[in-house]
């Protein structure tokens, strides 16, 4: 009588691998965590529908409303420090620009450009340091992809701002002309002897510095944090645009109105595209054209 071979023992139960990691193909049992596609600090998806009457369209970041409010107060203090200092100095020193300023040499113009660029970037760098600790750059809509769409939207927004200002200023042209402090070529250190290449570098670099630094502060950071604090989008756009316009008080009442409209246009473009590059393109295009027109005075 033949005996049957004994059955093999049942396999021991094994704990399942965690659900979040994925297995690397060809390597059984080795778990590899997927790449982190969202910066640390996010508590909700990056995209949400836009409703003008209610907050919630900006990326959600982790933290209580109180901690966000304290952070936003610190960021606002950093953003407003230089304009407030400039205003205070103007009150102390007064307006001594009655005489015509002498144009700078090419070396002096380039040194001035570097100094102004560094000073202008300081507040933006301070705010970016805050943003990196909570949510990362994507929380203020610094994102990859959709580059050409953002550029096109920014240029379309520039046209819309131009048409809007042309209509608004046409209703009371005399009043606006009497209440403006135009920036001249002499104010920028430009003159007839300034080479064309130096003027071109000055115009492009100045416009780029202003567009990048100010859009980070007054559109990317301000609009995102106001939304995360529960402020409706329409109110956030109005508030940030008014503050942005008032910071250009040195250009007179007309300058405040014009700058506020530019800020509102950049904010609307950002709302529609969810891409900070679009508002930067609008801002850059406006400043580049404005600086070019001012610089053309020196060549006359």
Phi, psi and omega in degrees: 000122182275137178265140179284145179294146180296146178289145178293150179295147179296147180294144178290141179294140179244143178290134179293151176291153177302152184286330186288318180287158176245151181277135177287129182302134177085000180231084184298138173081000180257115182268133179236125180290139178291158179297146180280110184267355177233139179296156178296145178107348180284141179241357182205168180300158182287329185256139177210149180297148180269123174233116187297334184267357182215147180283169177122004182272339181277161176302136177279138176237155183287151178126154179285164179296327179295316179294323176295320180296318179294319178296317181295324177298319177294318178296320178296322178297320178295317183292326186264357185298310182293314177300321179294320177296319178297318178296318180295319179295324178294326178290324181283317185275324184085182182264103178253023184261030182293323179279161180286131180282146179280138177294149181275156171290169180299317179297315179297323179294317180291322177296316178300320180296318180294316182296313180296322180296316180296315180296321181292328182279343184302310178298320180296320178294323177296318179291321178297325176297323176291317183296322182297335180277343181219096174099333181079180185295331182291342178289344175246023173068031166271106190220159178269160178082170180056034185295310183293326176296319179294318179296315178298319179295322178295317178292321176296321176296324177299317178297317179298319177296318180299314180295317180299314180293324178298321179289314183296313183289339181288338182287329181218061186297317180297318180296315182292325179292327179282342185242048177224151176240087186293144175275128182256169178297326179295326177297331180269359180082017181261149179213182182296330183273358180290125181298153182298320182295323179292320177297318181297315178298317180298315182296311185291316181291317179299316180294320181293317180297314180296318183295313184291309185292316184286327177289325174299316185284306194263350174243298184300303183286312185297311183293321181293315182289324176297320177295318180293341175270002176095011179278130179300150182303318183297321180289323177296320178295314181297313183296312181295325180290320178296316178298317179298320178292318181295333178292347177254036181301332183292348177266008179084178182299320179296320178298323178296315181296312182299314182293323178296320178294320177299316178298320178295318178297318178296322179294318179296318178299320178293320178300320186280328185258341186054036182218117183294337178299325181297314179291328176295320179296315178301312181297315180298315181299318181295311182293323180297316178294318181296314179295324179294320177295317179296317181295331180295336177298326182292336182272354181280000000 
